[in-house]
């Protein structure tokens, strides 16, 4: 039987992996902003984000976790959009 400490260490390892993946997501978010600025486009709307989240949640193999996963996706999306908004603002400030 595994010790509780082993579970904690495994969860911390997974957290590190999640953080590494989120860094990759922010890198992609930055590239998306650069592309959108070049093409004079706006980012996705909240409605598009909600629809994308729903599609991803449908793929979840564990329905009992969906409420938590929905919250996680929402929070990740909020942080990503905040970062992208900062990049947009920096671009606007640079032009002025």
N, CA, C and O atoms as a DFTB+ gen file, in Angstrom:
384 C
 N C O
     1  1       0.843      -1.192       0.000
     2  2       0.000       0.000       0.000
     3  2       0.886       1.253       0.000
     4  3       1.831       1.350       0.782
     5  1       0.582       2.177      -0.853
     6  2       1.376       3.408      -0.959
     7  2       1.139       4.300       0.242
     8  3       0.043       4.353       0.800
     9  1       2.188       4.995       0.622
    10  2       2.076       5.935       1.734
    11  2       1.463       7.232       1.222
    12  3       1.556       7.546       0.036
    13  1       0.829       7.989       2.133
    14  2       0.239       9.279       1.784
    15  2       1.292      10.208       1.195
    16  3       0.999      10.964       0.268
    17  1       2.512      10.163       1.720
    18  2       3.602      11.004       1.224
    19  2       3.852      10.712      -0.253
    20  3       4.135      11.629      -1.024
    21  1       3.750       9.455      -0.653
    22  2       3.956       9.091      -2.052
    23  2       2.904       9.756      -2.940
    24  3       3.228      10.227      -4.030
    25  1       1.667       9.799      -2.494
    26  2       0.610      10.450      -3.265
    27  2       0.876      11.945      -3.383
    28  3       0.690      12.539      -4.445
    29  1       1.314      12.547      -2.275
    30  2       1.621      13.985      -2.309
    31  2       2.744      14.284      -3.296
    32  3       2.662      15.250      -4.054
    33  1       3.776      13.475      -3.292
    34  2       4.893      13.678      -4.218
    35  2       4.439      13.502      -5.660
    36  3       4.861      14.248      -6.544
    37  1       3.590      12.532      -5.895
    38  2       3.086      12.306      -7.252
    39  2       2.217      13.480      -7.712
    40  3       2.300      13.908      -8.863
    41  1       1.381      13.996      -6.800
    42  2       0.551      15.156      -7.154
    43  2       1.420      16.379      -7.435
    44  3       1.115      17.153      -8.342
    45  1       2.494      16.564      -6.675
    46  2       3.394      17.692      -6.925
    47  2       4.077      17.541      -8.277
    48  3       4.273      18.528      -8.986
    49  1       4.435      16.327      -8.636
    50  2       5.036      16.076      -9.943
    51  2       4.050      16.423     -11.061
    52  3       4.430      17.032     -12.061
    53  1       2.810      16.043     -10.892
    54  2       1.781      16.367     -11.888
    55  2       1.590      17.879     -11.964
    56  3       1.427      18.428     -13.054
    57  1       1.608      18.558     -10.812
    58  2       1.500      20.027     -10.819
    59  2       2.619      20.656     -11.637
    60  3       2.378      21.602     -12.387
    61  1       3.835      20.145     -11.504
    62  2       4.961      20.666     -12.291
    63  2       4.704      20.468     -13.784
    64  3       4.984      21.352     -14.594
    65  1       4.173      19.305     -14.134
    66  2       3.869      19.039     -15.538
    67  2       2.782      19.982     -16.055
    68  3       2.859      20.475     -17.180
    69  1       1.776      20.223     -15.227
    70  2       0.702      21.152     -15.609
    71  2       1.270      22.552     -15.826
    72  3       0.909      23.229     -16.788
    73  1       2.157      22.983     -14.932
    74  2       2.769      24.304     -15.079
    75  2       3.582      24.400     -16.367
    76  3       3.535      25.417     -17.058
    77  1       4.321      23.349     -16.688
    78  2       5.095      23.341     -17.927
    79  2       4.168      23.428     -19.141
    80  3       4.470      24.127     -20.108
    81  1       3.053      22.724     -19.087
    82  2       2.089      22.788     -20.186
    83  2       1.453      24.172     -20.282
    84  3       1.194      24.664     -21.380
    85  1       1.202      24.802     -19.128
    86  2       0.593      26.126     -19.163
    87  2       1.564      27.156     -19.730
    88  3       1.145      28.094     -20.407
    89  1       2.851      26.989     -19.463
    90  2       3.857      27.864     -20.081
    91  2       3.782      27.715     -21.598
    92  3       3.838      28.706     -22.326
    93  1       3.655      26.480     -22.072
    94  2       3.511      26.251     -23.512
    95  2       2.254      26.922     -24.045
    96  3       2.255      27.475     -25.145
    97  1       1.172      26.873     -23.254
    98  2      -0.077      27.512     -23.680
    99  2       0.107      29.025     -23.779
   100  3      -0.362      29.644     -24.734
   101  1       0.786      29.625     -22.801
   102  2       1.013      31.070     -22.851
   103  2       1.914      31.450     -24.018
   104  3       1.730      32.503     -24.629
   105  1       2.890      30.596     -24.330
   106  2       3.721      30.848     -25.515
   107  2       2.847      30.875     -26.769
   108  3       3.012      31.739     -27.630
   109  1       1.920      29.927     -26.865
   110  2       1.007      29.892     -28.016
   111  2       0.062      31.088     -28.006
   112  3      -0.262      31.636     -29.059
   113  1      -0.377      31.490     -26.825
   114  2      -1.254      32.655     -26.713
   115  2      -0.554      33.902     -27.221
   116  3      -1.161      34.745     -27.882
   117  1       0.731      34.011     -26.906
   118  2       1.508      35.147     -27.392
   119  2       1.606      35.122     -28.918
   120  3       1.442      36.156     -29.567
   121  1       1.866      33.968     -29.483
   122  2       1.941      33.847     -30.939
   123  2       0.591      34.154     -31.582
   124  3       0.532      34.766     -32.648
   125  1      -0.491      33.729     -30.933
   126  2      -1.826      34.013     -31.462
   127  2      -2.088      35.511     -31.499
   128  3      -2.658      36.022     -32.463
   129  1      -1.673      36.218     -30.447
   130  2      -1.844      37.673     -30.412
   131  2      -1.051      38.310     -31.540
   132  3      -1.569      39.177     -32.244
   133  1       0.187      37.898     -31.721
   134  2       1.007      38.471     -32.793
   135  2       0.355      38.257     -34.154
   136  3       0.327      39.163     -34.988
   137  1      -0.167      37.060     -34.370
   138  2      -0.827      36.765     -35.641
   139  2      -2.101      37.585     -35.798
   140  3      -2.365      38.130     -36.870
   141  1      -2.890      37.673     -34.731
   142  2      -4.138      38.441     -34.800
   143  2      -3.852      39.915     -35.057
   144  3      -4.575      40.566     -35.812
   145  1      -2.804      40.442     -34.435
   146  2      -2.454      41.846     -34.656
   147  2      -2.050      42.086     -36.107
   148  3      -2.436      43.094     -36.698
   149  1      -1.283      41.178     -36.678
   150  2      -0.870      41.313     -38.071
   151  2      -2.076      41.273     -39.007
   152  3      -2.123      41.983     -40.011
   153  1      -3.042      40.436     -38.662
   154  2      -4.216      40.276     -39.519
   155  2      -5.356      41.214     -39.119
   156  3      -6.446      41.177     -39.689
   157  1      -5.070      42.061     -38.115
   158  2      -6.058      43.019     -37.608
   159  2      -7.355      42.320     -37.197
   160  3      -8.454      42.753     -37.546
   161  1      -7.196      41.236     -36.450
   162  2      -8.333      40.464     -35.948
   163  2      -8.387      40.571     -34.432
   164  3      -7.410      40.941     -33.781
   165  1      -9.542      40.239     -33.890
   166  2      -9.718      40.207     -32.444
   167  2      -9.588      38.770     -31.953
   168  3      -9.671      37.819     -32.730
   169  1      -9.384      38.638     -30.660
   170  2      -9.343      37.304     -30.065
   171  2     -10.733      36.688     -30.067
   172  3     -11.725      37.358     -30.356
   173  1     -10.789      35.408     -29.742
   174  2     -12.071      34.711     -29.665
   175  2     -12.973      35.382     -28.638
   176  3     -12.503      36.002     -27.684
   177  1     -14.249      35.247     -28.848
   178  2     -15.218      35.824     -27.917
   179  2     -15.474      34.869     -26.758
   180  3     -15.107      33.695     -26.805
   181  1     -16.101      35.392     -25.734
   182  2     -16.448      34.564     -24.572
   183  2     -17.356      33.411     -24.991
   184  3     -17.218      32.299     -24.483
   185  1     -18.265      33.662     -25.897
   186  2     -19.155      32.607     -26.380
   187  2     -18.390      31.479     -27.056
   188  3     -18.699      30.301     -26.869
   189  1     -17.397      31.852     -27.837
   190  2     -16.563      30.831     -28.486
   191  2     -15.759      30.049     -27.453
   192  3     -15.567      28.841     -27.592
   193  1     -15.290      30.744     -26.414
   194  2     -14.556      30.068     -25.344
   195  2     -15.448      29.066     -24.620
   196  3     -15.028      27.941     -24.353
   197  1     -16.674      29.468     -24.303
   198  2     -17.605      28.590     -23.593
   199  2     -17.914      27.359     -24.441
   200  3     -17.965      26.242     -23.928
   201  1     -18.115      27.566     -25.718
   202  2     -18.399      26.447     -26.625
   203  2     -17.208      25.495     -26.695
   204  3     -17.390      24.277     -26.686
   205  1     -16.005      26.029     -26.765
   206  2     -14.807      25.185     -26.805
   207  2     -14.652      24.397     -25.504
   208  3     -14.301      23.218     -25.527
   209  1     -14.913      25.047     -24.377
   210  2     -14.830      24.356     -23.094
   211  2     -15.831      23.202     -23.027
   212  3     -15.496      22.112     -22.564
   213  1     -17.047      23.442     -23.485
   214  2     -18.080      22.404     -23.457
   215  2     -17.658      21.210     -24.301
   216  3     -17.866      20.061     -23.912
   217  1     -17.066      21.484     -25.452
   218  2     -16.597      20.404     -26.321
   219  2     -15.504      19.594     -25.625
   220  3     -15.509      18.364     -25.680
   221  1     -14.578      20.274     -24.977
   222  2     -13.510      19.566     -24.275
   223  2     -14.062      18.748     -23.112
   224  3     -13.606      17.631     -22.870
   225  1     -15.038      19.293     -22.392
   226  2     -15.609      18.578     -21.249
   227  2     -16.348      17.321     -21.682
   228  3     -16.369      16.329     -20.954
   229  1     -16.952      17.358     -22.863
   230  2     -17.639      16.173     -23.367
   231  2     -16.666      15.014     -23.561
   232  3     -17.073      13.854     -23.504
   233  1     -15.396      15.309     -23.789
   234  2     -14.385      14.280     -23.999
   235  2     -13.899      13.655     -22.692
   236  3     -13.193      12.646     -22.700
   237  1     -14.281      14.262     -21.578
   238  2     -13.841      13.756     -20.280
   239  2     -14.394      12.359     -20.026
   240  3     -15.591      12.112     -20.180
   241  1     -13.516      11.462     -19.640
   242  2     -13.909      10.093     -19.351
   243  2     -14.484       9.939     -17.945
   244  3     -15.003       8.879     -17.594
   245  1     -14.389      10.995     -17.145
   246  2     -14.823      10.925     -15.753
   247  2     -15.893      11.984     -15.485
   248  3     -15.565      13.089     -15.053
   249  1     -17.152      11.669     -15.730
   250  2     -18.227      12.651     -15.541
   251  2     -18.275      13.244     -14.131
   252  3     -18.703      14.385     -13.957
   253  1     -17.847      12.491     -13.138
   254  2     -17.893      12.989     -11.757
   255  2     -16.927      14.149     -11.529
   256  3     -17.033      14.853     -10.525
   257  1     -15.975      14.356     -12.465
   258  2     -15.014      15.450     -12.348
   259  2     -15.379      16.658     -13.205
   260  3     -14.697      17.681     -13.143
   261  1     -16.424      16.562     -13.988
   262  2     -16.715      17.620     -14.976
   263  2     -16.891      19.003     -14.364
   264  3     -16.416      19.985     -14.934
   265  1     -17.556      19.106     -13.227
   266  2     -17.739      20.427     -12.612
   267  2     -16.391      21.045     -12.254
   268  3     -16.184      22.245     -12.434
   269  1     -15.484      20.226     -11.749
   270  2     -14.151      20.725     -11.387
   271  2     -13.342      21.071     -12.635
   272  3     -12.637      22.080     -12.677
   273  1     -13.458      20.221     -13.638
   274  2     -12.742      20.479     -14.887
   275  2     -13.270      21.730     -15.579
   276  3     -12.499      22.477     -16.180
   277  1     -14.573      21.962     -15.498
   278  2     -15.162      23.176     -16.072
   279  2     -14.572      24.410     -15.391
   280  3     -14.223      25.384     -16.057
   281  1     -14.462      24.363     -14.053
   282  2     -13.861      25.482     -13.317
   283  2     -12.398      25.676     -13.702
   284  3     -11.938      26.806     -13.870
   285  1     -11.672      24.573     -13.839
   286  2     -10.274      24.658     -14.234
   287  2     -10.129      25.292     -15.609
   288  3      -9.321      26.202     -15.795
   289  1     -10.908      24.813     -16.574
   290  2     -10.847      25.386     -17.926
   291  2     -11.182      26.875     -17.912
   292  3     -10.525      27.673     -18.581
   293  1     -12.202      27.240     -17.152
   294  2     -12.605      28.652     -17.071
   295  2     -11.459      29.492     -16.509
   296  3     -11.139      30.552     -17.046
   297  1     -10.849      29.017     -15.433
   298  2      -9.752      29.772     -14.827
   299  2      -8.544      29.867     -15.760
   300  3      -7.928      30.926     -15.879
   301  1      -8.213      28.769     -16.411
   302  2      -7.097      28.792     -17.359
   303  2      -7.376      29.766     -18.497
   304  3      -6.486      30.501     -18.927
   305  1      -8.601      29.769     -18.977
   306  2      -8.970      30.653     -20.071
   307  2      -8.904      32.114     -19.621
   308  3      -8.434      32.975     -20.365
   309  1      -9.376      32.391     -18.401
   310  2      -9.328      33.770     -17.881
   311  2      -7.885      34.257     -17.809
   312  3      -7.583      35.366     -18.247
   313  1      -6.998      33.440     -17.262
   314  2      -5.597      33.832     -17.132
   315  2      -4.976      34.039     -18.511
   316  3      -4.235      34.999     -18.726
   317  1      -5.277      33.143     -19.436
   318  2      -4.741      33.267     -20.787
   319  2      -5.231      34.548     -21.446
   320  3      -4.441      35.265     -22.061
   321  1      -6.522      34.848     -21.329
   322  2      -7.071      36.065     -21.930
   323  2      -6.505      37.316     -21.275
   324  3      -6.274      38.317     -21.953
   325  1      -6.278      37.272     -19.956
   326  2      -5.663      38.420     -19.282
   327  2      -4.263      38.674     -19.846
   328  3      -3.882      39.820     -20.085
   329  1      -3.511      37.613     -20.054
   330  2      -2.168      37.735     -20.623
   331  2      -2.241      38.310     -22.033
   332  3      -1.465      39.196     -22.391
   333  1      -3.173      37.805     -22.824
   334  2      -3.308      38.305     -24.188
   335  2      -3.743      39.772     -24.195
   336  3      -3.282      40.553     -25.027
   337  1      -4.621      40.144     -23.278
   338  2      -5.046      41.541     -23.197
   339  2      -3.865      42.439     -22.847
   340  3      -3.751      43.547     -23.371
   341  1      -2.988      41.969     -21.966
   342  2      -1.784      42.717     -21.628
   343  2      -0.906      42.914     -22.861
   344  3      -0.374      44.001     -23.088
   345  1      -0.759      41.853     -23.653
   346  2       0.039      41.953     -24.876
   347  2      -0.588      42.945     -25.858
   348  3       0.123      43.732     -26.484
   349  1      -1.909      42.909     -25.994
   350  2      -2.590      43.873     -26.859
   351  2      -2.336      45.297     -26.374
   352  3      -2.036      46.188     -27.168
   353  1      -2.459      45.502     -25.055
   354  2      -2.270      46.840     -24.499
   355  2      -0.845      47.327     -24.738
   356  3      -0.637      48.487     -25.093
   357  1       0.120      46.462     -24.548
   358  2       1.519      46.839     -24.814
   359  2       1.696      47.239     -26.268
   360  3       2.434      48.180     -26.560
   361  1       1.047      46.556     -27.172
   362  2       1.129      46.884     -28.586
   363  2       0.516      48.258     -28.858
   364  3       1.060      49.040     -29.639
   365  1      -0.597      48.545     -28.226
   366  2      -1.263      49.845     -28.403
   367  2      -0.381      50.952     -27.840
   368  3      -0.204      51.994     -28.472
   369  1       0.175      50.724     -26.639
   370  2       1.043      51.723     -26.005
   371  2       2.286      51.989     -26.856
   372  3       2.766      53.119     -26.936
   373  1       2.793      50.945     -27.482
   374  2       3.995      51.067     -28.312
   375  2       3.708      51.935     -29.538
   376  3       4.591      52.658     -30.000
   377  1       2.490      51.871     -30.067
   378  2       2.122      52.657     -31.256
   379  2       1.924      54.132     -30.920
   380  3       2.106      54.995     -31.779
   381  1       1.551      54.424     -29.671
   382  2       1.277      55.823     -29.291
   383  2       2.505      56.630     -29.077
   384  3       2.417      57.816     -28.756
